[in-house]
């Protein structure tokens, strides 16, 4: 695993541990889901349901794949070596990427405006300055928008263990929430 990917793993663990108790459990995903949906007030019920299902699948996949001792929580030691394994998590990441990116496009025009992008990413727990750096790295158009496809691809790329120098590397930093 590349150094950049290892740094992303550490950040993802801290974000998934939404309640800050040092482990990841089902409650963390409920909390993060609620935060994201609260930021997505203009999204329709279908997009909201898709994100809720994607978060639920994330937790189910993590619990199935990484909770080696079956205690209902995932420690950082259980998480680190495996979370970026495309064979285990590829379909889950794709579902999540597509659902979150679609949530950022409530008017269905295929474009995500910066304010909603920032709100959704802040709800997940990323630092605002890093969120803006990521959005800029995605190459917004003259009206300060990126495409849904660009964001979805960026999310999938973020979880790739062999990638470095990607836009998502701009998210690595201190946790905001």
C-alpha positions in Angstrom: 0.0 0.0 0.0 1.3 3.4 -0.9 2.0 5.9 1.8 -0.7 8.2 0.5 -3.2 5.4 0.7 -2.1 4.5 4.3 -2.7 8.2 5.3 -6.2 8.0 3.7 -6.9 4.8 5.7 -6.1 6.6 9.0 -8.4 9.5 8.0 -11.2 7.2 7.0 -11.0 5.3 10.3 -11.3 8.6 12.2 -14.3 9.7 10.0 -16.0 6.3 10.3 -15.6 6.6 14.1 -18.2 9.3 14.0 -18.9 9.3 17.7 -15.2 9.3 18.6 -15.1 6.3 20.9 -12.0 4.8 19.2 -13.8 2.0 17.4 -16.2 1.7 14.5 -19.7 0.3 15.1 -23.2 0.4 13.7 -24.0 3.6 15.6 -21.2 5.5 13.9 -22.8 4.8 10.5 -26.2 5.9 11.7 -24.7 9.1 13.1 -22.8 9.8 9.9 -25.9 9.0 7.8 -28.0 11.4 9.8 -25.5 14.2 9.4 -25.2 13.7 5.7 -29.0 13.6 5.2 -29.4 16.7 7.3 -27.1 18.5 4.8 -29.1 17.2 1.9 -32.3 19.0 2.5 -33.1 19.5 -1.2 -32.5 15.9 -2.3 -35.5 13.7 -3.1 -36.6 10.6 -1.1 -35.0 8.2 -3.6 -31.5 9.8 -3.4 -31.8 10.0 0.4 -32.8 6.3 0.6 -29.9 5.4 -1.7 -27.4 7.1 0.6 -29.0 5.5 3.7 -28.7 2.1 2.0 -25.1 2.8 0.9 -24.0 3.7 4.4 -25.8 0.6 5.8 -24.0 -1.5 3.2 -20.7 0.1 4.2 -21.2 -1.0 7.8 -22.5 -4.5 6.9 -19.5 -5.0 4.6 -17.0 -3.7 7.2 -18.6 -5.9 9.9 -18.6 -9.0 7.7 -15.1 -8.5 6.4 -13.2 -6.9 9.2 -14.7 -7.8 12.6 -12.5 -10.7 13.1 -13.4 -11.4 16.7 -17.2 -10.9 16.2 -17.6 -8.3 18.9 -19.6 -5.9 16.9 -16.9 -3.3 16.7 -13.9 -2.7 14.4 -10.7 -1.6 15.9 -8.1 0.4 14.0 -5.9 -2.8 13.9 -8.7 -4.8 12.3 -9.3 -1.9 9.9 -5.9 -0.9 8.6 -4.7 -3.9 6.7 -7.8 -4.6 4.7 -10.1 -1.6 4.2 -8.6 -0.7 0.8 -8.9 -4.2 -0.6 -10.8 -3.8 -3.9 -11.8 -7.4 -4.0 -13.6 -7.0 -0.7 -14.9 -3.5 -0.9 -15.1 -2.5 -4.6 -18.8 -2.9 -5.1 -19.6 -1.3 -1.7 -17.4 1.7 -2.6 -19.0 2.0 -6.0 -22.5 2.0 -4.5 -21.5 4.6 -1.9 -19.8 6.8 -4.5 -22.7 6.8 -6.8 -25.2 7.4 -4.0 -23.3 10.3 -2.4 -22.5 12.0 -5.7 -26.2 11.7 -6.7 -27.2 13.2 -3.4 -25.1 16.2 -4.3 -27.2 16.8 -7.4 -30.7 17.4 -6.2 -31.9 19.1 -9.4 -30.7 16.2 -11.5 -28.6 18.3 -14.0 -25.5 16.2 -13.5 -23.7 19.0 -11.8 -22.7 19.6 -8.1 -22.4 23.1 -6.9 -19.6 23.9 -4.4 -21.8 24.9 -1.4 -23.7 21.5 -1.3 -20.4 19.6 -1.9 -18.9 21.4 1.0 -21.9 20.8 3.2 -22.0 17.1 2.4 -18.3 16.6 2.9 -18.4 18.6 6.2 -21.2 16.4 7.4 -18.9 13.4 6.8 -16.3 15.1 8.8 -13.6 16.4 6.4 -11.9 19.7 7.1 -13.4 22.6 5.1 -10.1 23.8 3.7 -9.3 20.3 2.5 -12.8 20.0 1.0 -12.3 23.2 -1.0 -8.8 22.0 -2.2 -10.5 18.7 -3.4 -13.2 20.6 -5.2 -10.6 22.8 -6.9 -8.6 19.7 -7.9 -11.7 18.3 -9.6 -11.5 21.2 -12.0 -14.9 23.0 -11.5 -16.4 24.8 -14.4 -16.8 28.6 -14.7 -20.0 28.4 -12.6 -18.1 26.6 -9.8 -19.6 23.1 -10.4 -18.2 19.6 -10.9 -19.9 16.7 -12.5 -21.6 13.9 -10.6 -19.4 11.4 -12.5 -16.2 13.3 -11.5 -17.1 13.1 -7.8 -18.2 9.5 -8.0 -14.9 8.6 -9.7 -12.9 10.6 -7.2 -14.5 8.7 -4.3 -13.7 5.4 -5.8 -10.2 6.5 -6.6 -9.8 7.6 -2.9 -10.2 4.0 -1.8 -7.6 2.6 -4.2 -4.5 1.3 -2.4 -2.2 1.8 -5.4 -3.1 5.4 -6.1 -1.1 8.5 -5.2 -1.2 12.1 -6.3 -4.9 11.9 -6.7 -7.3 14.8 -5.9 -8.6 12.9 -2.8 -5.1 13.1 -1.2 -6.0 16.7 -0.5 -8.5 15.5 2.1 -5.8 14.0 4.4 -5.6 16.2 7.5 -7.1 16.8 10.9 -10.6 15.6 11.6 -13.2 18.5 11.8 -16.2 17.0 13.6 
